[in-house]
Amino acid sequence: MDQVKIKRALISVFDKTGIEAFAQKLVDAGVEIISSGGTARTLIEAGIAVRKVEEWTGFPEMLGHRVVTLHPKVHGAILALRDNPKHQADIKTFELEPLDLVVVSLYPFEQAIANKGCTLAEAVEMIDIGGPTMVRAAAKNNKFVTVVTAPRQYGQLLTEMKDNDGATSLALRQTFAREAFALTAHYDTAISTYLAEQADEPLGERISFSYTKAGDLRYGENPHQDAAFYRGTEADAEPCIGRARLLGGKAISYNNYVDANGALELIKEFDRPAVAIVKHANPAGCAIDDDLVEAYRKAYFGDVNACMGGIVAVNRPVTCELATAITETYQRWGKEAGAGGYFAEVVLAPSFEDGAVEIIQARKGWGPNVRLLEVGDFDGKRNKEKFLKYVVGGMLVQDRDRLGLNTDDWQVVTKRQPTEQEWADLKFAWLVCKHVKSNAIVLAKDQTLLGAGAGQMSRVNSAFLAGQLAKHYGGAEAHDTSGCALASDAFFPFPDSLDWAKDAGATAVIEPGGAKKDDDVIAYADELGLAMVFTGARHFNH
């Protein structure tokens, strides 16, 4: 049975956006409206003829509106199969009046718990029972019943009814049913996640995650892969890519999202003005300086070639002066440094000063295409969401790595203490190293990234690569690595690993410690005259 004419509808919505006009058009199409509570009052006040649920069922609402539609007459009317003789007999026996359309919007549970003052008791009262039950029943019986769960579907339904003499097609009913089950799954996920957090059991026996589609992407990591971006429910708790506003430029790609997220998470680490330039998920440049343009210049010299086509992230509003510097990067500094050219894929920041967007977009050649992302103020709030990593056949779930400078646990293990400048560079290098793919080695000087060895199979190779990048690919101003700090995301297993630190010009080293040969490593550091700090924590980033 493909076409089903809408003769009787039950409407019960919390979100009353557009409901009066929608219901009036249903009535104009000859549809009988049954409703309850606030929805019924809204429709009656609008002059729309309504049968109240309690009059229809012969049973009043009770328990302070907790029980209204949980009644056999309601669910029998929804679930009855029109082509089943036994169901038809029950319809006559129990005097059921079949429903052809169910319109429901659920209590806004997520909106309620987003309020800082929401108590557990208040949250529980915002758990909808009757709504999801009706939605699931109608979606199950989509062979005969149309279920509408959002105001955005009103127009589509009315158009279909107009084109089909008041009827809906099976294709539409199945589409709406799929959306309905996705909605109730999302709703239950939000509730179970909230209750798990309240009980401090975020990693329980069963765990669910639900995301809402924000839009399709042109493709995934590669053109032959389909992709879309889905937004999480907690994404507004802190500045994040999930809630970033695209102020200009081309649509954001899959790889843009990944790299922009990495760049944003890095600059969140710093209280002082900071700039990071990320390419292929690793920092190509990073620096902090009270002068934002100077921080950008120093970040660019991290690797003038790798920075081309990178993601520029700033933890302060983009000023017109910085916007001009970004558009003039190659002309100001790149030619002298031997760079092959420069353009930015993305510029992201808390906000953009008046005129800054226009300056970037006016850049001849690549300006109009640069994605400009506004992420909002850095107010220190942090999401509770988990870090997820897919593997074929399963999902790995862990806490996000929010550990920053755990300096209370740090120990100077060598005879020589770091100098004041070395301390500043060690802290900076440690935070940058956290965001470099393992095995990770970072060289830093004057709170500027000089070179990073990322993702190598051996730590020695990472150290060698960091040194080579710092000495040969950073531009003329980044060649002097003498007196730099070296950070390693995990311990050095053997003393001779420090030879690479010495060769790179490092005078201070920071690493987690914890190797079997720590004593030998420390002794060799003393022999080399290095200052070494153990953090007691590591930052693997696979």
C-alpha positions in Angstrom: 0.0 0.0 0.0 1.9 3.1 -1.2 -0.5 6.1 -1.0 -2.1 6.7 2.4 -4.5 9.6 2.7 -4.1 11.8 5.9 -7.5 11.8 7.6 -6.7 12.0 11.3 -3.6 13.5 13.0 -2.3 13.6 16.5 -0.2 16.7 17.2 1.9 17.0 20.4 4.9 19.4 20.1 7.2 21.1 22.6 8.7 23.3 19.8 5.7 25.2 18.5 7.5 26.9 15.7 5.1 27.3 12.8 2.6 24.8 14.3 -0.5 27.1 13.9 0.0 27.6 10.2 0.8 23.9 9.7 -2.2 22.7 11.6 -4.5 25.1 9.8 -3.4 23.8 6.4 -4.1 20.3 7.6 -7.6 21.3 8.7 -8.1 23.0 5.3 -7.1 19.7 3.7 -9.9 17.9 5.7 -7.7 16.5 8.4 -9.1 16.0 11.9 -6.7 17.2 14.6 -6.3 15.5 18.0 -4.0 17.3 20.5 -3.2 17.7 24.2 -1.8 20.1 26.8 0.0 23.2 25.7 -0.2 22.2 22.0 -4.0 22.0 22.2 -4.2 25.3 23.9 -2.0 27.0 21.3 -4.1 25.6 18.4 -7.5 26.4 20.1 -6.3 30.0 20.7 -5.4 30.2 17.0 -9.0 29.3 16.2 -8.2 25.8 15.0 -10.7 23.0 15.7 -9.1 20.4 18.0 -10.2 17.3 19.8 -8.4 17.0 23.1 -6.6 13.7 23.8 -8.4 13.3 27.2 -11.8 13.6 25.5 -10.7 11.2 22.7 -9.4 8.5 25.1 -12.0 9.1 27.9 -9.1 9.2 30.4 -7.7 12.5 31.8 -4.0 13.4 31.9 -2.4 12.6 35.3 0.7 12.8 37.5 1.3 16.4 36.6 1.3 15.8 32.8 3.7 12.8 33.1 0.9 10.5 31.7 -1.1 11.9 28.8 -0.7 9.9 25.6 0.3 6.6 27.2 -3.0 5.0 26.5 -4.1 1.9 24.5 -6.4 4.0 22.4 -3.6 6.2 21.3 -1.1 3.5 20.6 -3.7 1.2 19.1 -4.6 4.0 16.7 -1.0 4.4 15.8 0.1 0.7 15.5 -2.9 -0.8 13.9 -2.2 -2.5 10.5 -4.9 -1.6 8.0 -4.4 -4.8 6.1 -4.4 -7.2 9.0 -7.9 -8.8 9.7 -7.2 -9.4 13.4 -6.1 -5.8 13.8 -9.3 -4.7 12.0 -11.3 -6.8 14.4 -9.6 -5.2 17.4 -10.3 -1.7 15.9 -14.0 -2.5 16.0 -14.0 -4.2 19.3 -12.1 -1.5 21.2 -13.5 1.4 19.1 -10.2 2.6 17.9 -9.9 5.5 15.5 -6.7 5.0 13.4 -4.2 7.8 13.1 -2.6 8.6 9.8 -0.2 11.3 11.0 1.7 11.7 14.2 3.5 15.1 14.8 5.8 15.2 17.8 8.7 17.3 19.0 10.4 16.1 22.1 11.2 17.8 25.4 14.5 19.7 24.8 16.6 17.6 27.2 20.0 18.8 25.8 19.0 22.4 26.0 18.0 21.9 29.6 21.2 20.3 30.7 23.2 22.9 28.9 22.1 25.4 31.5 24.7 25.7 34.2 22.2 25.7 37.0 20.3 22.6 35.9 20.0 20.0 38.7 19.7 16.3 38.3 16.0 16.5 39.3 15.3 19.2 36.7 17.1 17.2 34.1 15.0 14.1 34.8 11.8 16.0 34.4 12.9 17.0 30.9 13.2 13.3 29.9 10.3 12.8 27.5 8.4 9.5 27.7 5.2 9.8 25.8 6.8 11.7 22.9 9.4 9.1 22.0 6.9 6.3 22.5 4.6 7.8 20.0 7.4 8.6 17.6 8.7 5.0 17.7 5.2 3.5 17.3 4.5 5.7 14.3 7.9 5.1 12.7 7.4 1.3 13.2 4.1 1.5 11.4 5.3 3.6 8.5 3.5 1.4 6.1 0.4 3.3 7.1 1.4 6.2 9.3 3.4 9.3 8.6 5.6 10.6 11.5 6.8 14.2 11.6 9.5 15.1 14.2 10.7 18.6 13.2 9.2 21.9 11.9 11.6 21.6 8.9 9.5 18.7 7.7 6.2 20.5 7.7 6.6 22.0 4.2 7.7 18.8 2.7 4.7 17.0 4.0 2.2 19.6 2.9 3.7 19.7 -0.6 3.4 15.9 -0.9 -0.2 16.0 0.3 -1.0 18.8 -2.2 0.5 16.8 -5.0 -1.2 13.5 -4.0 -4.7 14.5 -3.1 -4.0 14.6 0.6 -2.0 11.4 0.7 1.7 10.6 1.4 3.9 8.1 -0.4 5.6 5.1 1.2 9.0 6.6 0.2 8.3 9.8 2.3 6.9 7.8 5.2 10.0 5.6 5.2 12.3 8.6 5.0 10.5 10.3 7.9 10.6 7.0 9.9 14.4 6.7 9.5 14.8 10.2 10.7 12.5 9.5 13.6 14.5 6.5 14.8 17.7 8.5 14.5 16.1 11.2 16.6 15.1 8.9 19.4 18.5 7.2 19.3 20.2 10.6 19.6 17.8 11.6 22.4 18.5 8.4 24.4 22.2 8.8 23.9 22.1 12.3 25.3 20.3 11.1 28.4 22.5 8.0 29.0 25.6 10.1 28.5 24.4 12.8 31.0 23.4 10.2 33.6 26.8 8.4 33.2 28.6 11.7 33.8 26.4 12.4 36.9 27.4 9.0 38.3 31.0 9.5 37.3 30.9 6.4 35.1 31.7 7.8 31.6 33.1 4.5 30.3 30.3 2.0 31.2 29.4 -1.4 29.9 27.6 0.2 26.9 28.4 3.6 25.5 26.8 5.6 22.7 27.7 8.7 20.8 25.4 10.7 18.6 26.2 13.5 16.2 24.0 15.7 14.0 24.9 16.2 10.3 26.2 19.7 9.6 26.7 19.1 5.9 28.2 17.0 3.2 31.9 17.4 2.2 33.1 17.3 -1.4 35.0 14.2 -0.5 37.0 12.6 2.3 40.8 12.3 2.7 40.9 11.4 -1.0 38.5 12.1 -3.8 37.2 8.5 -4.0 35.9 8.7 -0.4 32.5 10.1 0.4 32.4 12.2 3.6 30.3 14.5 5.7 30.8 16.6 8.9 28.7 15.8 12.0 28.5 18.1 14.9 28.6 16.8 18.5 26.1 17.8 21.2 28.7 19.2 23.5 30.6 21.1 20.9 29.5 24.6 22.2 31.2 24.2 25.6 34.6 25.6 24.4 36.0 27.1 21.3 36.1 24.3 18.8 36.0 23.4 15.1 32.5 21.9 15.6 31.0 25.3 16.3 33.3 27.5 14.2 31.7 30.1 11.9 32.9 30.2 8.3 33.2 33.9 7.6 34.5 33.6 4.1 36.4 31.4 1.6 35.7 28.0 0.0 33.9 25.2 1.8 35.9 23.4 4.4 37.3 20.1 3.3 37.8 16.9 5.3 41.6 17.5 5.6 40.9 21.2 6.5 38.8 20.0 9.5 41.5 17.7 10.7 44.3 20.2 10.4 42.3 23.1 11.7 41.3 21.1 14.8 45.0 20.3 15.5 46.0 23.9 15.1 43.3 25.1 17.4 44.0 22.6 20.1 47.7 23.6 20.0 47.1 27.4 20.4 44.7 26.7 23.3 47.7 25.7 25.3 49.1 29.2 25.6 48.0 32.1 27.7 50.2 34.6 25.8 49.5 35.6 22.2 50.3 32.5 20.1 50.3 31.5 16.4 50.6 28.0 15.0 50.8 26.9 11.4 49.8 23.3 10.9 50.4 21.1 7.8 49.3 17.5 7.5 48.3 17.3 11.1 51.7 18.5 12.5 52.9 21.9 13.5 55.1 23.4 10.8 55.5 26.5 12.8 54.6 27.9 16.3 55.6 30.8 18.4 54.4 33.0 21.2 55.1 36.7 21.5 53.3 39.8 23.0 53.4 41.2 19.5 51.0 39.1 17.4 52.6 39.9 14.1 56.0 39.0 15.5 54.6 35.7 16.8 53.3 35.0 13.2 56.6 35.9 11.7 58.5 33.6 14.0 56.0 30.8 13.4 56.4 31.2 9.7 60.2 30.7 10.0 59.6 27.4 11.7 59.6 25.9 8.1 59.0 28.4 5.4 58.4 25.7 2.8 56.1 23.5 4.9 54.0 26.5 6.0 52.9 27.1 2.4 49.2 25.9 2.2 49.0 25.4 5.9 46.4 26.2 8.6 47.1 29.5 10.5 45.7 29.5 14.0 45.8 32.5 16.3 44.6 32.6 20.0 43.9 36.4 19.8 41.6 38.3 17.4 43.1 38.8 14.0 43.9 42.5 13.6 44.2 44.4 10.4 47.9 44.5 10.9 48.2 40.7 11.2 45.8 40.2 8.3 48.1 42.4 6.1 51.2 40.4 7.3 49.5 37.1 6.3 48.7 38.4 2.8 52.2 39.8 2.4 54.1 36.9 4.0 56.1 35.9 0.9 57.0 39.4 -0.1 58.1 40.4 3.4 60.1 37.3 4.5 59.7 34.4 2.1 61.9 35.5 -0.8 64.9 36.2 1.5 64.4 32.8 3.2 64.3 31.0 -0.1 60.7 29.9 0.1 58.9 28.7 -2.9 55.8 30.8 -2.3 53.0 31.2 0.2 49.3 30.9 0.7 47.1 29.9 3.6 44.3 27.3 3.4 42.6 28.4 6.6 43.0 31.3 9.1 41.2 30.6 12.4 40.9 32.9 15.4 38.6 33.8 18.2 37.4 36.7 16.1 38.4 39.1 13.3 38.8 42.8 13.8 36.7 45.0 11.5 38.4 45.1 8.1 40.6 42.1 8.7 38.4 39.7 6.7 38.3 42.1 3.8 42.1 42.6 3.8 42.6 38.8 3.5 39.9 38.3 0.9 41.3 41.2 -1.2 44.7 39.3 -1.6 45.1 38.8 -5.3 45.2 35.1 -6.3 44.4 33.2 -3.2 42.6 35.6 -0.8 39.0 34.9 -1.8 39.5 31.2 -1.3 41.0 31.3 2.2 38.7 29.7 4.7 38.2 32.2 7.6 37.0 30.5 10.8 35.8 32.3 13.9 35.9 30.0 16.9 34.8 32.3 19.7 36.5 33.6 22.8 38.9 31.4 24.7 37.2 31.4 28.1 38.8 28.3 29.6 35.7 26.1 29.4 36.5 22.5 28.3 34.2 19.9 26.8 33.6 16.7 28.6 33.4 14.8 25.3 35.6 11.7 24.8 38.2 11.2 22.2 37.2 8.5 19.7 39.3 6.6 17.2 37.7 4.1 14.8 39.3 0.7 14.1 37.7 -1.8 11.7 35.1 -3.6 13.8 35.3 -1.4 16.8 35.9 2.0 18.5 38.6 3.1 20.9 37.4 5.6 23.5 39.5 7.6 25.9 39.6 10.9 27.7 41.0 13.9 25.7 44.5 14.7 26.6 43.9 17.9 28.6 47.1 17.6 30.7 49.2 20.8 30.1 52.2 22.0 32.1 52.0 19.6 35.1 55.0 21.5 36.6 54.3 20.3 40.1 55.5 16.8 39.0 58.6 18.0 37.1 62.0 17.2 38.3 65.4 18.6 37.3 67.4 15.3 37.3 70.8 16.7 36.2 73.4 18.6 38.1 72.9 21.7 36.1 69.6 23.6 36.5 68.0 25.2 33.5 68.5 28.9 33.0 65.5 31.2 33.0 65.5 31.3 29.2 65.8 27.5 29.0 62.9 27.1 31.4 60.7 29.2 29.1 61.8 27.2 26.0 61.3 23.9 27.8 57.8 24.7 28.7 57.0 25.9 25.2 58.6 22.9 23.6 56.8 20.5 25.8 53.4 22.0 24.9 54.2 21.9 21.2 55.5 18.4 21.4 52.2 17.2 22.8 50.6 18.1 19.5 53.2 16.5 17.2 52.6 12.9 16.0 54.6 10.2 17.8 57.5 9.6 17.9 57.9 13.3 18.5 60.9 15.5 19.0 60.7 19.3 19.1 63.5 21.9 19.1 62.6 25.3 20.3 64.4 28.6 21.0 63.0 31.9 22.2 59.6 30.2 22.5 59.6 29.5 18.8 59.4 26.1 17.0 62.7 25.5 15.1 62.1 22.0 14.0 59.9 19.0 14.7 60.5 15.3 14.0 57.1 13.7 13.7 55.7 10.2 13.2 59.0 8.4 12.8 59.4 4.7 13.7 62.4 5.4 15.9 62.9 8.3 18.3 66.5 8.7 17.1 65.2 9.3 13.5 62.7 11.9 14.9 65.6 13.7 16.7 67.7 13.6 13.5 64.8 15.0 11.4 64.1 17.8 13.9 67.7 18.9 13.7 67.8 18.7 10.0 64.6 20.8 9.6 65.8 23.4 12.1 69.2 23.8 10.4 68.3 23.6 6.8 64.6 24.3 6.2 63.6 27.0 8.6 64.8 30.1 6.7 67.9 32.2 7.4 66.7 33.4 10.8 66.0 29.9 12.2 69.4 28.4 11.3 71.1 29.1 14.7 70.0 26.3 17.0 72.7 26.7 19.6 71.2 26.9 23.1 67.8 25.5 22.0 65.6 23.3 24.1 64.7 19.7 23.0 61.4 18.0 24.0 60.6 14.3 23.6 57.1 13.0 24.0 58.5 9.8 25.6 61.6 8.7 27.4 65.0 8.2 25.8 65.7 4.5 26.1 69.5 4.8 25.7 72.1 7.4 26.7 73.4 7.8 23.1 70.0 9.3 22.2 71.3 12.5 23.7 74.0 12.7 21.0 71.3 14.0 18.7 70.3 16.7 21.2 73.9 17.8 21.4 74.3 17.8 17.6 71.1 19.8 17.3 72.6 22.5 19.6 70.3 21.8 22.5 71.5 22.7 26.0 68.3 21.7 27.8 66.1 18.6 27.4 62.7 17.7 28.6 61.2 14.2 28.6 58.9 12.0 30.7 61.5 9.8 32.2 60.7 6.3 33.3 63.2 4.3 31.2 65.2 1.4 32.6 68.4 3.2 31.7 67.3 6.6 33.2 70.4 6.7 35.5 72.7 6.2 32.5 70.8 8.8 30.5 71.1 11.3 33.3 74.8 10.6 33.8 75.5 11.1 30.1 73.5 14.4 30.2 75.7 15.6 33.1 78.8 14.6 31.0 77.5 16.7 28.1 76.6 19.6 30.4 72.9 19.5 29.6 70.1 20.5 31.9 67.4 17.8 31.9 63.9 17.8 33.2 61.6 14.7 33.7 57.9 15.5 33.5 56.5 12.2 34.9 54.0 12.3 32.1 54.1 11.5 28.4 52.0 12.7 25.4 51.8 10.0 22.7 49.8 11.3 19.8 49.1 8.6 17.3 
